[in-house]
């Protein structure tokens, strides 16, 4: 702000320059007398320098939202006297070399989509601007674990593939088995890169969400809200959503993550074609599909030639696997001395799958060596079978009531608020606080966004498979199905 600390007539000071550099959003208000102020033109030049440092048009983390107050775009083209005369006066006093860049900046501003204010109620305009800025300033960062291991090299790999400084449209597809860390990797990249874009949205667990009633519609609504602060009426359907996304996506350079996609239609209904997107946009897709299944994604999904980078998530290196296991089993980066040999045997049996390392490590925390020996024996029996058969060892170690709560969550309450199920479990004479603490301690669930129940897809599928088997064995009994 031009406050009383800055004397009138003083050259633009370092305080204002620093404030501009430290700001994410610039809101220059172009009034009829704007161009007559050398100070305003200096500030505008620095804003443009920060937002558009070169001709590449790549993202910088700064954004300009101009307000045109009783002026017209033609004024910025210097075709009318309003700004043209003011600049001629500056040219006589400052010289052509000073004024020429100001002229170029004003012409660039005319091409930026801004808000025209003429004959409108100021209170409404201010409310609208406040709402827009608040929406753009919302970070919506993904919650990621504090104890990440062996992931930063992968983050750098993905950032290089995305390269947000380039003006083209890029898609990176991260594929690998469930529990390998695809969502975590995408979340870290999303948190680091989202400030460089004009809009960003993370659509979590597309596979599960789209299987529910109106699931795709809800994902479309979230996408529109995240990117454009745009809410839709209840009558909104899939086709309307596709049409809206198609027509408004070209207006912004965006970063979108489609997490856990397993079907062509899911992409077709959310981000089907490259020509929907503004140049410089980036799309990250995670999927459990194999390398063979994702080949040819350009032709099948985006319907036109577009470069898609494929990134296979592989298991953790043995050293990183041991470190991650130790964090959950001992809350340290390496095994306790007495458990070093056992820990290495357990990790060698589990392999480098992060989900299994976290779950098994948590299940062995504070346990005696005899329990470790028993767990190792069971792990070896399941060593060459599916991941679920390793994870079921942790399920089998739960108390009976905790098992029932776990199965209820897998069938009904993943990503739901915990209040209603807590009432239900209390009515069933369970102790949900204790059961939840046990499930969290075993890394079988997490609480995110304050009160939502999160569970990894592999664990959710495990619980549903257990319920399915119980129903086959006892079809007349009580069943969650």
N, C-alpha and C positions, 0 to 999 in steps of 0.2 A: 504493500500500500504506500501511496505517496503521503506519508503522515508528517506531523510537525517536526520530526527529527531531521527531515531532508529539506534544506532551505531552497526556496523558489529560485530558479535560475542556475542552481548547481548542476554540474554535469551528472548524468546518470551514474549513481554510485554503486559500489560493490554490493551493498545490501540488497538492492533491487535485482542486480544480476544474479546474486546467489539465490534469492527467493525464486526467481524464474527457473534456474537450474534445478532447484530442489522440488519444484512442483510437477505434478503429473498432468494436470489439466489447466489450460490457459483459457480465460474468458475475456478477450478484448471486446470492449463495447464501442463500436464504431458510430459515433455521433456526427452531426454536421460539422463540428469544429475539431474533430479528431486530428485531421492532417495538418492543422495549424500548429500543433504542439510537437516540437522537436523531441521532447521527452517521450511522448507516446510513440513516436516513430522509432526511436531508439529501442524502446521496450519491445515493440512489435518485431523489430529486426532480430532481437535476441531470442524471442519466442520461436520465430521461424527457423533460426539457426539450430535451436535445441530440438525442435520437432522434425525438421527436414534438413539434416546436416549435409546431405549430398543428393545427387540426382537419382540414386537407386530406389528411393521410395521405401526402403526397409524400415521396420518398426524401431522406435527409439524409446518407447515407454512414456513419451509426451504426446499430448493431444490438444488440438486447438478447437474450441467451440465458439465461433464468433457470433456476436449479437449485432445485427444491423438496425440501429436505432434511428429511424427517420432518414435513412439513406438507402440508395439503390445500388445493385451490383454494377451498373454502368458508371457510378462514381469511382469505383475501384479500377476501372479500365482507363480512368483519367480522360474520359471523353467529354465530361462536363466540367463546368467551372469550379464546382464545390471543392474538390480535392486538387484539381489541376492547378488552380491559381495559388493555392497554399504551397504546393510543391515548387512552383516557379519562384515564389518569394524565398523559400529556403535555399533554392539553387543560387540565387544572387548572394545570399549571406554565407552559405556553407561551401558552395562549389558543386560542380556536377558530379564529381567522384563520390561525394557523400550522399547526394539525393538519388542517384541512379539505383542503388540497391533498395532504397525505400520504395521507389516506383515498382520494382520487380516484386517486392514482398506484397504490396497492395494488390497487384494483379493476381498473385498466387492465392491470396485470401478470397478473392472473388470466386474461385473455383471450389472452395471448401464449403460443404453444406453447413449452413448456420441457421440462426433463428431471426426472422424479420419481425421487428416490433414497430408497428405504426397504427395508431388509433386504437390500441388494445388497453384493457385494464392492466395496470402495472402489477397489481397484487396477483393476478392469475399468471402473468408471465413469470413472475419471480417464483411462484410455487412450481410451475412446470420446469423451470431451469433447475431449481433445487432438487426436484425429483430425479431429473436426468443425471445430474452430477452425482447424486447419492448412489444411483444405480451403477454408474461407471466406476465409482470409487470402491464399491463393494468388492473385496478380494475373492470371496468364495473359495478359499484355499482348501485343498483336500487334506484330511487328517492322515498323516503317515506316522509309522512307528518311530520312536526316538532311537531305537537300537538297530538301525539299518546296517547291514553288513554286506560287503561285496557288490554294492549296487552303483557306486559313483562312476566307475568306468563305463557301465552300461548307460547311465544317464548321459554321459558325454557322447557316447556312440549315437544315441537317439537325437541329441541336440545337433550333432553334425549332419545327420540325415535330414533333419527338418530345416536347418540353416535359416532362421527367421529374417536374415538380412537380404535374402533373395526375393525378387518380386514375383516369382512363379507360384503356382499352386502345388502343394506337395502333400502326399499321403504316406504315412509310415504305418505298416501293419506289423504288430508284435504278436507272434504266435508261439504256442508251447502248451504243455499239459497243465491242467488245473493245479494250483498250489505252487507254481514255479516262480511267481512274483511279477506277473505281467501287469496287474492292476497297480501294485505298489510302484513299479517303474514308471508307468504312465502318470501316476499321481505326482511323483516327484518332478518329472519333466513339466507337467501342467503347472505346478506351483511356481516353478522357476521362470517359465516362459510367458504365462498369461499376462503379466503387466506390459508386455511388448505389443499386445494386440488391442484392437478397438473393442473387441467383444470376445467372450470365452465361455464355454459350457462343457461340463463333464457329465455325461450321461452314464451313470453307474449301472452295471449288471443288466444290460439290454436284454440278454437271453431270458432272465427270470422275469423282468418287468413286462416284456412283450407277451409272456404266457398268461398274464392276468387279464381280466376284463378291462377294456379300455386302456391297456398298458401302453400301446404305441401312442395313443392320443395324449396320454399323460407325459410321455417323453417328448412329444412334439411341443406341448405347452411349456414344458420346462425349458426346452431349447429356445423358444420364442421369448420367454420371460428373461432367461439369462442374457441373451444377446441384445434384445431390443426393449426390455422392460414392458413387454406386450402381453397382456392377459387376454384370454379368449372366453367367450360365453360357453355355457354347458352344452349347447347344441353343436359345438365344434366337433367335426369328425375327421377321420384319417385323410380323406381326399382334400378337405379344406386345409388341413395342416400341411400337406405336401405342396399345395398351391401357394400358401402363404410363405412357407420357407423358401420355395423356389423364387419368389418375387422380391423378397427383402434381403436375402443373403448377399446379393451382389453389392449391397450398400456399405458393407463393413469388411475390414480385414479381420478374420476371426480365427480362433483356435478352438477346435471341437475334439473331444475324446468320446468315442463310442466304445464302451467297455464291455467285454465278453459278448461279442456278436457271434451268432452261430447260424444265421439264415440270411439269404439274399434279400428277402423282403424287408428285413429290419434296416438295412442300409438304404434300400430304395425309398423307404418312407421317411428317412431322416436326412440323408445327404447323398442323394442318388447320383448327381451328375456334377462333373467338374465345373461346367459353365454356370452352375448355381452360385459359385463362390467368387468373391472379389479377389483380384490378384494379390498375392502375398499371404493368402489364407493357408492354414495348416489343419490336417485331419489326422488324428491318431486312432487306430482301430486295434483292439486286442481281441484275440480269439483263441479257443482251444483247438481249432482245426489244425491239421498237420500241414507240413510244407506242400505236399502234393495237392491237398484240398484248396489251398489258397492261391495256387498258380492261376494266372489268367484273370485276376481280379479286375484288371483294367477294363476288359471287355465285358465281363458279366455284371459288374456293379456300376461302373461310371459311364458306360455306354459311349465312351470316346477315348482316344489315346491320351493317356496321362501316366506320368511316371510314378509308380508306387514302389517304395522301398520296403523290402521284407526283412524282418529282424527276428531271428529265432532265439527264444529264451532258453538257455541251457542251465543245467544244474550248477550249484555253487561249487567252486574249487574246494578241495578237501580242507584246506586251511580255513577258508571262510565258513565252511559248513561246521567245523569244530567250534569256531568262535561264536556263531549264531546259537548253536546248541548250548554252549556254556553260558551264554547270556540268560537263557531261559532256565537252565538247570541249576546254575550257581550264582547268577547275577554278576558274573565276572566275564572277562574276555577269554579266559582259558580254564580248563578243568581244575578242580581242587586236586592236590597231590595224590591223595588216597584213591581218587576216582579217575585218574588220568587214563589208565589202561582201559578201564571199563567204558569210559566216554568215547575213546577212539574206536572201540569195537562197535558201540552203538551207532556212531556216526557212519562207520564203514558199512554197517548193515542197512541203515536208513538211506544213505546216499545224500545227494546235495539238494533235495527238495525242501525249500524253506518252510512250507507249511508243516510238513512232517517233523522237521527239526524243532520247530517251535512247540508243536503239540506234545511230542514225545518228551522233549526236554522239560517242559512245564510239568508233565505228569510225574516225572522222576524227582522233581525238586523236593528236598528234605527227606527223601526216602532212604532207607537203609540199603546196604549192599545186597542183601538177600532179595529185595524187591527189584534191584537193578538186574541181578542174575536172571530172575524170572522173566522180566521184560525183554531182556536180550534173547532169551531162548524163544519167546513167542515171536519176536521180530525176525529171527532167523527162519522160523517156519513160514513167515509171510514174505520173506525177502524177495522172492521172484514173482510175487503176485501183485495185484493192483494196489495203488496208493491207499484206497479205502480200507484194505485189509490190514494195513499198518496203522491207520488212524483208529480203527475199531478197538485196538488194544487200549487206547485211552478211554474210549466209551465204556468198555467192559469194567474198567477200574472204578467207575462212578458208583455212588450209592444209588439205591433203587429210585428214591424220590428225585434225585438229581437227573437220572436217566429219563424219567417221565417229563421233566421240565425241558430237557434237551430236545426230546422228540417233539414236544408241543411246539417249541420254537421253530424247528426245521419245517414243520408242516404249515404253521399259521403265522408266525410272528417275526420272520426275518425282515429287517428294516422297518418294523412297526415300533410305535412308542410303547414303553414297558408298562404304563399305568394300568390299562385294562387287563392284560394277562396277569398282572400281580394280583388284582382283585379276584380273578378266576382261580389262581393257584391257592390263595388264602382260603377261598370257599371250599377247595378240595383238601383242606387241612395240610397243605404244604407250607414250607417256610421259604418263600421266594427270595428273600434277602440272602439267606444262607446258601440256597441253591445257586443263585447268581454268582455269589462270591466264589463258590467252588468251580463253576464253569469258566469264569474269568481267569481264575488261578491256573486252570488247565489249558488256557489259550483256546478254548472252544468257542467263546463268544467275546465280543467287545461292545462297549457302549460308546456310541458316537453321537455328535450333535447334542450332547447333554443327556438324552433319554431314549435314543433309538438303539434297537438290538441289531448288531451286525454279526454275521457269521459267514465264513468263507464258503464258496460254492461247493467245494469238495465235501465239507462237513455237512452242509445242508443236504447234499445228495446222499451221503452216508446215512443220515437219520431217516430220510424218506425210504431208502432201501430197507432199512431195519423194520420200519412200519409195514412196508409191503410184504416182507417175509412173515411178519407176525400175523398178518391178515390171511395169508395162504395157510399157515399152520392152524389158525383158529378163526375160520371165517364167520362163526356165529358170535364171537366175543366182541367186546368193546373195541372199536377201531377208529382211528383218526381219519381213515379214508372215507 
